[in-house]
Amino acid sequence: MKRLIAGCYFGRLFNSKIHLVALNKKLLMNGRDEAVCLYKAYHLLHDNTNLPVECITLMSKDIDEATFRYAEQINADLVFINSDKEPLCSETMN
């Protein structure tokens, strides 16, 4: 959640588009579907900010590598990667 908030601040500061990336059909350590967290994060940003937001799911087993490849394709200047250690989708977002 902290990275999502930080991304919003940077997005506002630099008038940027936020890209949310998840892996297809990946289950988080707590058993939740990562796509559900992506959906919730999208709606949180869309409903509470005026930042443009884009979501994408990628086929890969490694979020770091997949995100890096995607960031290269879109020429991203800044990337935040959410790890399984700090879930983007916490119980407070339910």
C-alpha positions in Angstrom: 0.0 0.0 0.0 2.9 2.4 0.8 4.3 2.0 -2.7 0.9 2.7 -4.3 0.7 5.9 -2.3 4.3 6.9 -3.1 3.5 6.2 -6.8 0.5 8.6 -6.6 2.7 11.3 -5.2 5.3 10.9 -7.9 2.6 10.7 -10.5 1.1 14.0 -9.4 4.5 15.6 -9.1 5.5 14.7 -12.6 2.1 14.6 -14.3 2.5 10.9 -15.1 0.4 7.9 -16.0 0.3 5.1 -13.5 0.8 1.6 -14.9 -0.4 -1.3 -12.7 1.1 -4.7 -13.6 0.3 -8.2 -12.3 1.1 -11.7 -13.4 -1.6 -13.8 -14.9 -3.2 -16.3 -12.4 -0.6 -15.8 -9.7 -1.7 -16.4 -6.2 -0.2 -14.3 -3.4 1.3 -15.9 -0.3 -2.0 -15.3 1.5 -3.9 -17.2 -1.2 -5.5 -14.2 -2.9 -5.5 -13.7 -6.6 -3.1 -11.0 -7.7 -5.6 -9.9 -10.3 -8.1 -9.1 -7.6 -5.5 -6.8 -5.9 -4.8 -5.2 -9.3 -8.5 -4.5 -9.7 -8.8 -3.0 -6.3 -5.7 -0.8 -6.7 -7.0 0.4 -10.0 -10.4 1.4 -8.5 -8.7 3.0 -5.5 -6.6 5.2 -7.8 -9.3 5.9 -10.4 -11.9 6.8 -7.7 -9.6 9.0 -5.6 -7.1 10.6 -8.0 -7.2 12.4 -11.3 -4.2 10.4 -12.5 -4.5 8.3 -15.7 -4.2 4.6 -14.7 -3.5 1.7 -17.0 -3.6 -2.0 -15.9 -2.0 -5.0 -17.6 -1.4 -8.6 -16.7 1.7 -10.4 -18.0 2.5 -14.0 -18.6 5.6 -14.8 -16.5 6.7 -16.5 -13.3 8.9 -13.6 -12.2 7.3 -10.3 -11.5 10.6 -8.5 -11.4 11.6 -9.6 -14.9 8.2 -9.1 -16.4 7.9 -5.6 -14.9 11.4 -4.7 -16.2 10.5 -5.9 -19.7 7.2 -3.9 -19.6 8.9 -0.8 -18.3 11.4 -1.0 -21.2 8.5 -1.2 -23.7 6.7 1.8 -22.3 10.0 3.7 -21.6 9.2 4.1 -17.9 11.3 6.5 -15.8 10.3 5.1 -12.4 9.2 1.6 -11.3 7.8 0.4 -8.0 7.6 -3.4 -7.6 5.4 -4.9 -5.0 6.8 -8.0 -3.4 4.9 -10.9 -1.7 6.4 -9.6 1.6 4.3 -6.4 1.5 1.0 -7.2 -0.3 -0.5 -4.4 -2.3 -3.9 -5.7 -1.3 -4.1 -5.6 2.5 -7.1 -6.3 4.6 -7.8 -2.6 4.9 -8.6 -2.4 1.2 -11.5 -4.8 1.4 
